[in-house]
Amino acid sequence: MTTRVIILRHGQSSYNSQQMIQGRCDESVLTEKGAADASLLGATLSSLNVDAVYSSPLQRARETAQAILPYLPGSPTLQTSDNLLEVDLPQWEKLRKSELQAKFPEEYQCWKERPHEFYMVIPTAEGPTEHFPVLALYKQAQQFWQEILPRHQGGTIVIVAHNGINRCLIISALGISPARYHSIQQSNCCINVLNFAGGWGDPVQLESLNQISHLGKPLPSPRPGDYGLRLLLVRHGETEWNRVSRFQGGIDVPLNEKGRQQGQQAAEFLKDVPIDFAITSSMSRPKETAELILAHHPNVKLQLEEQFKEINHGLWEGKFESEIKQIYPDLLERWQTAPATVQMPEGENLQQVWDRATLAWDAIVRSTPVSASQITTVLVVAHDAINKVILCHVLGLSPESFWSIKQGNGGISVIDYPQGADKLPVLQAMNITSHLSGGILDRTAAGAL
């Protein structure tokens, strides 16, 4: 019984527009753009059946929530929760980011590079106290999940909150370390989708992250001042075996008609996005998807990467799940619940796939020449298992978290390396499929991975 959670960030605020630190200061209100984007957000959610809406009590979040409520069927009531308050940065509130860097250079560097170690000394009645904003926010997010999830088992809830708390809601749900606080992006009025298999502590799937196409932009912009490398990670379009849930793995199954259409839709979605380099798995389904995308980028040469070939399922390939269940019932159950423990009969295990895929990915990151004044963009087209492994790697997860990541046919993810290959990447967006369905949910074939 899956509980779907839609996490939204508030619209642009007056402090956002001035590049000022907000924290828990409640003076900032929505700008005209923020209010207009909140209405677009509401219209985008209008087909969802929502059981409850929760908001931060800060007015920029409440205003956004109130703007979307009229669009939601069933007129759910708005509830506020202090566990959705933004990160508490009392000594930095109302400072512009440029002032912050000049006034607190060492502290700001720690905040950006080691957020889990960053602290402020706060005066209290008992004397000065060390306050760790990110660690406190991470704990606050965990408390929110433990309080709210039991109330809505099997339902759909919407959360309207802030950049920092949204990050902690997502990373705490997935078991990502607070050290990765800056490794995911949250744009104003973005949409994230999490699927909880049960309560707190049960498996969680990140279906999508930081969708913004409803605002008229296909992909999030780099953060101000960030250049370096951007990788567009795309899963191939649908095959007939995806459609009927037959294990394909290393068998070179081509795209079906819908898969070619998905490739063309991805191409249209990305046609105005500059692409400098392109790399694909050598198998026909991602190669054809890449070629469809590059039709709008005729000067980009497509390179083949053998290490991005799909996982080898061995004796499972060509079989339906029902057939595998009859022959390998215990192994199939372990693959679906503890994939890192499974050796495919006469095929690969997940660690082997992890090793080859991440090695090839890191080589691309290290070897691609980048500009000092603009983003260099690389298109990478691969497979479900390969993409999941790469995204786990980017987020600091292990092979055990393989099922925590969703990848739809034709889905697009965006990974930036703004500080180079030796610094942590930023997952700007994940599994964008709005160009395929027109909605915020991934409606692509489930497949048989």
N, C-alpha and C positions, 0 to 999 in steps of 0.2 A: 504494500500500500504506500505509494510514493507521495511525499509531500513536496509540492513545487513552491519554490520561493523566488519571487521576482524582486531583485534589489535595485533601487534607483538612487541616483545622486540628484540632489536639488539643482534647480536651474541657476544660471549665472547670477551671482549676487553683486551688490555694490562693492564689497571688498574684493571679490574675485576680479572685477573689472579694473581695480586699482592695484592689483598684485599685492594685497595686504593680507597679513596673517589674521585669521578669524578665530580659530579655536572655539572656545565656548562663549566668546563675546556674542551678545544677541542684538547688536546694533545694525548688523548687515541685513539688507532686504533684497528681494529679487529686483533686478533691473528690468527694463522694458523687454530686452531680449530674453532674459530669464523667464519672465512670465509667458512670453510667446512660445518659447521652447517647451515650457511645462504643458501648454495646451496641445502642442504637437505630440508630446509624450502621452497625454491622456487619450488622444485619438488613436494612437498606436496600440494602446492597451484595451481598446473598447470591445474587442471580441472575446476577452478572457472572462471566465466566471471566477470571481475573486471572493473568498470567504471573509477576509479581514485585511485592513490596511493599518500598518503601524508607521508612526513618524517620530523623528526626533522632536522634542518640544521647542527647539530653536526656530525662530520665525521663518528663516529662509527655507527650511525643510517643510514646515507646516504649510507655508504658502504654496509650495510645489504640490504637496499632497492634496490640499484643498482644490487646486486647479485640475487635478486628474480625476477627483471623485465623481463629478457629474458624468464622466464618460464611461464609468464602470457599471456593468449590468448589476441589478440587484441592490444598488445604493448601499454598499457596505459602509459601516460607520468608521470614523477615523479615531484611532487610539494612539496616544503618545506614550513613549517609554524613555525614561532617563538612561536606560542602557543603550540608547541610540544617540546619545550626545556625542559631539565631535571630540577629537583628541584635546586634552587639556594642556595648553601651552601658555600659562598665565603671564610669564615674563616676556613673551614674544607678541602677544596680541596687539593689533593695530599698527605693527611695524610693517613697512614695505619690505619685500624680500631683499632688495638692494641694501636697505638700511641694516637688515638683520645680518647679512654676510659681513658688512663692515664693522658692526658693533660686537658680534659674537663669532668671529671667524673659526676658532677651534671647535666651539660647540656646534656651529652649523655644519662643519665637516663631519663631525661625529654623527650628527642627525642624519646626514645624507648617506654616509658609508656604513655606519654601525648603529642603526636606529634602536636596536634592542639594548644597547649600552648607554644611550643618551639619557641624561638626567638633569633636572633642575633642582636647586636648593630652595625650598619654599619655607618662609617663616610661618611658624604655627605657635599656638599658645604654649606648647610643650618645648619649643625651641626649633631651630632649623631642621628640616626634614628633606631627605633625598626623594624626589618624585621622578619616576621613570615613566614618561608619558605613553610610550608605545606598549610597554609591558602591561601597564594599567588598562590601556584600551583593549588589548588582546584578551585580558581576563574579563573585561566588561562584555566583550562580544560573546565569549563562552557562556557567561551568565544569561545573556539574552537568549541564546539558543536553548539552553536548559529550561528556561522559563516558558518560552513560546511554543516550541515544537510539540510538547504533549497536548496542547490545546487544539491543534489543527492537523492531526494525523489523516493523511489522504486528501487534504485540501490544497488550496492555492492561496498564498498570502503575498501581499505587496509590502515592501519596506521602503520608506523614503528617508534617506539620511545623508551622510556627508562623505567626503573623500576618505578621510582616515578611518572612520568606523566601518565604512563599507569594505575597505581593504581587510580590516581585522575580522569582520564577519566571514569573508570569503576564505582567508588563509587559515583561520582557526577551524572552520568547518572541514577543510581539506587536510588538516594536520601539517600545514606549512609553517616553518619557523617564523617567529616575529622578526628575525634578522632579514627576512625577505619582504618587509613592510613596503619598501619602495619598488618592489619587483612587479607590481601590477598597477595598471593605470585606471583611473576613474574620471571620465569627462563629465561636465555638467549635463544633466538629463540623460545620462547613459542608462543602459539596461543590462543587467546580469541575471542569469538563470541558474539556480542550484536545485538539484533534485535529491531529497533525503529519502533513503530507503526505509527509514524507521525513525527512531528517536536519536538523541545525542549519543554519539559513539558508534552508531551504525554507519554503513557505507554511505558516502555522499558523492554525487557526480556534478562536476562543473559542466553544464551544458553550453553556456556561452558567457563571454566576458566583454564588457564595455562596448556594447552595440550602440552606434550613433547614426546609422543610415537614415533613421526616421527624421533626423534634423537636417537632412540634405547633404551630408558629407559621408562618403563611403567609409573612410578610415580615420581614426584619430590622428591629429597632428602630433609631431614630436613635441615634447615639453619645451618651453622657452629656453633657448640657449643650447639645446641638445642637437648634436649632429651625429656623425658616425654612420653606423651600419643598420639598415632595416631589412629584415627578411620576411617575405610573404609566404607563409607555409600553407599550402593548399592540398586538400585531399582530392583524388581523382573523382570523376563523375561516376554515376551508377553503371554497374554491369548487370547482365541478366542474372548472374549468380548472386549478386547483392540483393536483387529484387526477390528471389525465391529462397534466400537464406541458405545457400550452399557454400561450404567452405572452399575458398579458392586459393588463398595463400600464394604459393609459387607458380601456380598454373596461370598461364598468360591469357586470361579472359579479357576480351576487348570491351569497350563501352557499348552499352545498348543505346537505343534512340534517345531515351530520357537522359542518359549519361552525356551524350553529345550536346543535348539541349542545355544541361547543367553547365557544361564547359563553356558554351556560348554565353550563357547568362553570367558566369564568372568573368568572362572576357569583357562583356559590356560593363560590368560593375567596376572593373579595373582599367578600363580603356584610357582614362585620363590620369592614371597613377603612373609616374615615371618608373620605368624598370631598366636597370643597367645590366644585369646578368640574369641568366635563367638556368636552373639545374633540375633534372627530373630523374626519378627511377627509370631504369632502362626498360621496364615492362610497358606493354602497349597501352594500358588504361591510363596511367599518369602521363605517359608521353603524348598521347593524343589530347588529353586535357590541357597540357602545357602548350601544345601547338595551337590549340584554339585560342588560348589567352594571348599568345604572342602574335596572332594575326593583326592585332592593333599595335604591335611593337616590332615591325619588320626588321629593324636593324639589330635586334638582340639575338645572338646565337644561342641555341639550346645545347647544353652539355648533359651527358648521361652519367649517372652515378650508380654503379652496381650495388654499393652498400646500402642504398635506399630501397632495394627490392623488398617486397612484402615478406612477412614471417613465413617460414616453411612449416606447414602443418603436417608434413609427412603423410602418414597413412590416412589422415583425416581429410585430405584434399579431395574434392569432388563429391563429398558426402554431405547429406543433410544432417542437421543436428539430431533429429530423431534416430537416424541410422547410427550415429556415433554413440548416442545414449544407450543403444542396445549392446554395442560391442565394448565400449569403454565407459560405463556409467560413473565409476568413482573418479576416473581421470577427468572426465568432462565436468563433473561437479567441482573438482579442485580448480580447473581452469577458470570456472565462472566465479569462484570465491577466493582463491589464493593462486593467481596465475603465475607468480614468480616461483612456485614450487613444482611446476609442470614441465616435464620433458616430453615434447611431442613424439609419438612413436615414429622413428625413422625421420624425424624432422628436427627443429630447433627448440631451444628453450628461450625464455624471455631475456635472460642475461646475455645470450649470444646476440639476439636482435639489438638489445640495448648497447652492447659494446660496439657493434659495427655502425649503427645509426648515429650514435653520439660522436664517435670518432670522426665520421664523415662530416657531421654538422659542425663540430668544433674546427675542423680543417677549413671549412668554408669561411667561418667567422674570422679565423686568423689570417687567411690568405687573400681575402678580397680587399683590393685597394680602396681606400675611402678618401673623401674630400674633407678638408677642414672647414668648409663653408656651407655644405649642403649634405643632405642625406643621400647615401648610396644604397640603392634598393636591389635586392636579389629575390627572384621568384624561385621557390622550391616546391615541386609537386611530387607527392609521394602517396602513401597508403595509410589506412586506418591505424594499424599497429605501429608503423614507423612514426607517424605523426604523434600518436599518444606517448610513445617513448621520448621523443624529442621534447614535447611540452612538459612531461614530468621532469626531464633533465633541466629544462629552463627554470622550472619552479622550485628546484631543489628537492623534489620528491624522489622516491626510490621505485624500483620495478613493482613493489608490492602495491603501489597506488595506481597501477595501470588502468583499472576500470574507473578511476575518479575523473577521467578526461573523456569528453565526447567529441567525436569527429564525424560530421555529416559529409556525404558525397557532395563535392563542390564547395565545401566549407572553407573559409579563409581565416587564418590567424596572422597576427602581426607581432613580431618580436624585434625590439630595438636593442642595440648595443651602443648606447650614447657615449660611454666612457672607454670603449675599446674592449677587446676580447678578454682582458684580464679582470674586468669588473663585472658585476652582476648585470644580466640583461633585464629588460623591462618588457613584460607581456602587455602590449598595448591593447590588444583585442584578441578574442579567441572564438573560433567556430562561428563566424558570421555566415548565416544562411538566408538572410532576409532577401537577398537578390533572387533566391530560388522560390520562396513561398510567399513573399510579401508580408510575412508576419515575423514575430520575434522568436517563435519556437522552431526547433529543428524538426522538420517533417520528412527528412530523407529516409531512405530504406535502412532498417536496422541492420541488415546483413547477417553474417554468421561467423563473426570473428571469435 
